[in-house]
């Protein structure tokens, strides 16, 4: 039986991006009001993290668009750390910038829904995911098609794809700081709007160090790895602007 989600609430509207949150029956009880904030505890956490993620994404997008990345020390450092690129070149910048452009375009032209869930049966360690539907699934069971920014014959193009909503686990949201929740949102947004992939333990990072959990991730894999984009965007933004933000 599919989960039912309740209580849609607007979270953030930044540079045209609209993000809303809904809660599963199992998670809605964690969203009780705290102090005098009637938005609820989980909504309050997301109201901090998601605008932060959008600010970081737009900043990094602007740095790529303006051609500043090759001269930004933190851009080069973050690319080395998360994309395994030890001498950042224009070709690398183009590949990274395309994914970031797809994320920005997707978020700015679609109403993004974050569904907060209590747990995923059989997958206790999953903190987030994006649903997807096979194109042959009967129409009434498909998710609404979104406009997906992609590349055709070397040129930017639009195509409709069937991608579902971003899902974030309530326990993960509640125990993590704004930075970690922002990384998770960007990770899942890159799946939804740029069709990035996951590479198991070698593609996920340790929360308090930022290092990959296991070795073996190649540059080619890192350039389409969802976690790489979440971490790169947040670290580049925070360090380049010397922001005092807790990262675990």
N, C-alpha and C positions, 0 to 999 in steps of 0.2 A: 504494500500500500504506500503511495507516495506521501511525503511529508506535507502537512498543511502549514502555511506561513501566515502570520497575522501582523497587524499594526504597522503599516508602512509609514515611515517617517522620513522627511527630507533631511539629509545630513550636510551636504556641502554643495555649493555652486561656485566653482572657481573657473574663470576664463571660459565659461560656457559648459563646463562639465557639471552634470547633475547626478548626484549619488543619493540613493535612498536605501533604507534598511528595513528588513522585515524579519520576524522571529518565528522559529518553529515552536510548537506547543511545549516541547521540552526545554527550550532555552528562554522562553518569555518570562519565566519566573525568576530568572537571574537579573532581569531588567527592572528591578524594583527601584522606586525613587530613592535618591540618597541626599541627605540634608534637605535643602530647599529646592534642589534641582529636580523638577518633575519629568525631565527627559528620561530618567532611569540610568542605572550604573553603566550598562553596556553601551547605550546610546551616547552617554557622556564620553566614554573611552573612544568610541569611533568618531565622535565629533571633534576630538583632538587629533587623532591619527590620520584620518583620511584627508582633511585639508592640508596637513603637513605633507602627505604623500603627493597630492596634486601640486602643491607649491614646488616641491623638489622636482617633480616630473617636468613642469613647465620651465623651470630654471635650466635644467639640463638640456631640454629641447632647444631653448634659446641659445645656449652656449654652442651647441652643434650647428644650429642654423646660422649663427654669426661667425662660425669658423674659428672659435676661440679655444677649442678643446686641446689642440696640439700645443698651445702655449700655457695652458692651465696645469700647474704642477699636480694638483689633486685629481684632475681628470686623468692624467697619465698614470699616476699612482694607482687610482682605483681600477683603471683598465688593466693594468698589470696584475693586480690582485685578483680580480673577479673574472676577467676574460683570458687570463694567461697570456697576455700580450706584453712582451718585454721590450718592444720598440714600436710605439704607437705610430702607425702610418695612416695616410688619407684613406686607403682602402679599408682599413679596420674601422675608421670613423664612419665611413659610408654605411657599412653593415650594421653597426650599432645604432647609428642615427635613423636608419630605416625602421628598425623595430620600435624605437622611441617615437618616431613620427606616427606609426600605426597605432600605438597606445594613445597618444594625444588625440589623434583624429577620431578614434573609436570612442573615447571618453567624452569628447566635445560634441559628438553628433548622436549619441545614444543616451538614454536615461539608464544609468547603471544601477542595478539592484544588488545589494549585499544581503544575502540570506544567512542569518545567524542560526547555527544548528548545535544541538547538544552533543551528538556523537554520531559516528558512522559505523554501523554494525559490521564487525569483522575487521575494522581498520582503526584501532584505538589511537594510533599515533598521527592520524591525518588531521592537520589543523586547518586546511582549506582545500577547495577544489572548484572547478568550473564544470558544469554539466554540458553535455553535447548530445546531439541526436543524429542518427544516420539519416542521410537525405531521403532514404526510402521509407522512413517511418511514416505511418499514416498522418495526414496533415493535422488532424485534431490533437495528436500527441506531440507534435513538434514544438520546440521553442520558437519564439518569434525570430525571424531572420534579422540579422544586423548588417550594417554596412561595414565591410572589412577592407581596410586599406592594404593593398598588396602591390605586387610588381608584375607587369605583363610586358614581355619583350623589352625588358630593361627600363621600362617607364612606369611611374606610379599609376595605379588603376584601382577602381572600386569593384568589389564583387560581393554578392550576398552569401553569407554562410550561416549555418545553424549552430549558434553557440548559446549556451544557457547562462544562468546567473552566477555571480561570484558567491561562494559560500565560505564563511569563516566560523571557526569553532568557538563557542562561547567561553569555554575554559581558557583557551589560548588568549582570547581578547582580554579577559579579566586579569590574568596573571602577568601579562606582558606590558612593557612600556610603550609609549607612542611610537618610538622608532621601530620596534619590532613589529607592531601592528601595521605600520605604514609599509614596511618591507613586504609583509604578507599580502596586503592589498595590492601592491604593485606587482608582486609575483603572480597573483591570480589574474589581475588585469592584463598582464602580458600574455597569459594563456588565452584569455577571451578575445583580445583584440589583435594580437600579433602571432597567435598559434605557436608560442614557444613550447618547449618540452621539459620534462623532468628526467634526470639521469640517476635516480636512486641516491644512495648515500654520498656518492662522489660529487653529486650536484647540489647537495644541501649544505648549509653552513652551520657551524657551532655558534650558538647565540652569543656567548660572552667573548668570543675571540674573532669571529668572522671568517675563520679558516674553514675550508671544506672538510667535511667529516671524514672522508676517505680520499686518498690520492687517485690519480688516473684520469681526471677530467681533461680533455684536450681543448685546445683553443677553438677548434671547429664546433665542438659540443658546447663550450661555454658561450659562444656567440648566439646560440639558440636556447640557452638554459634559462628558465624563468627566474630562478633564484639569483643568477648572476645580475640580471637587470634590476631586481628589487634592491639588492645590496649596492650595486654600482650607482644607481640614481640617488639613493639616500646618502651614501658616504661622500660622493662627489659634492652634493649640495651642502651638506653640513660642514665638511672640512674646507671647501673652497670659500665659504662665508664665515668660517670660525664661529659656528653656532654652538652654544652651550646646551646640548641636548643629550640626555642619558641614552645610551645605546644598548642597555640590557637591564 
